[in-house]
Amino acid sequence: MTTLTPTQLKRTIFCRDNLDVLRMMTDESVDLVYLDPPFNSNRTYHAPIGTQAEGASFKDTWSEADLKIEWLGLIADKNPQLYAILNGVYEAGYRKNFAYLAYMAVRLIELKRILNHSGSIYLHCDPTMAAYLKLTMDAIFGEENFRNEIIWCYRKWSVKQKQFSSNHDVILFYSKSKDNLFNPQIAPISKGTEKRWKGKKQISSYTEDGRRLQIATEEETTGGNMPDWWEISVINSQARERVGYPTQKPLALLNRIITASSNEGDTVLDPFCGCATTCVAAEKLGRNWIGIDVSQKAFDLVRIRLQKEFLDQPNLIHRIDEILFRTDLPSRPLAAIDPPRVLKQELYGKQLGNCAGCGYHFPFRNFTVDHIIPRAKGGGDEPANLQLLCGACNSMKGDRPMEYLLKTLAELKIGRESP
């Protein structure tokens, strides 16, 4: 394994599951996060043959089979409010949305941890899951740290009938704290305004009866503060930056985000870097960057793109395939630091938060790990012999087999199945 400090993680691509990498990154080691994750679009994407991204593909369909039970226990342990939101989605019957949100939630929890106190995160999605992700982000980052719902609008042809054309994405902008770094951006004036005022600055004044007057001065107008809707064109088929990646975003979009929420020398992280637009934009703007993608193609794409832009720096990018040790934790794998708690999280997810005895649902803190067959009766510590019991059931069972507890509960008519 490799031990790298945050300052050594410059211009780096990790070709692994991003959750593995995020768990090994040091607390507050990143200044800005941009992520363009799967959208739960129920589609499979493939890059066209003959493009630089040929061979790149990913599945964006979700079901309960994609869910790892330990995620639920971790969420219930780390963030009970978030678990309640996800449990509500599950109980309402939106099972594929539930699986998708659990996948996103465990990663967002880690992203908050590694984000600097003054850092920000921009989550790119579309209207399919924007409302669900807004609730998820509120529970993780706090409603008070919500900054903007940015609408990225663009023009494209659509053949859908009985509805308006879907020509926008959503970007949820949150900060780690109220002290987030932000560099105000100026919106350019419209062509109509520029033509009318010939590029001069407009000043408003009012007459005594309240009528508004506008005059032009000799100073050039620079436009006003950037609004929360951005009209930036999608990448056309002949654009120089186009590599053929199925969900490639324009450099202009990432340039605006990186400029607004980071300074030169800061570290920008993209945990779903795909064709590496974030990495390329960060490099051009003088930021350090870290990209993570499970696809081996991501490394090839960022290498090709950066070599085109920076011909004099052939060794601009580093690739790491193994897991890191965190510099803020003891020198041993993260999973070995608190094994009892990890086990409890896995059992909580497996039981969906329900007591193995009475069947009632309880918060994570109310459970105790119990042996189905007691050690005194020959039971071992293997996972198949372990379960979670609520405090009352654990006291009732004591050091007796599980059959005793179930029989006692039935006699007392206690449990979800009892009349």
Helices and strands as residue ranges (DSSP letters): E 2-3, G 6-8, E 12-14, H 18-23, E 30-35, E 43-46, E 57-60, G 64-66, H 69-78, H 80-91, H 95-114, E 115-125, H 130-141, G 143-145, E 146-153, E 168-175, H 191-197, E 200-206, E 212-220, E 229-231, H 251-261, E 267-270, H 277-284, E 288-292, H 297-309, E 318-320, E 324-325, G 334-336, H 339-350, G 364-366, E 367-371, G 375-377, G 383-385, E 386-390, H 391-397, H 402-412
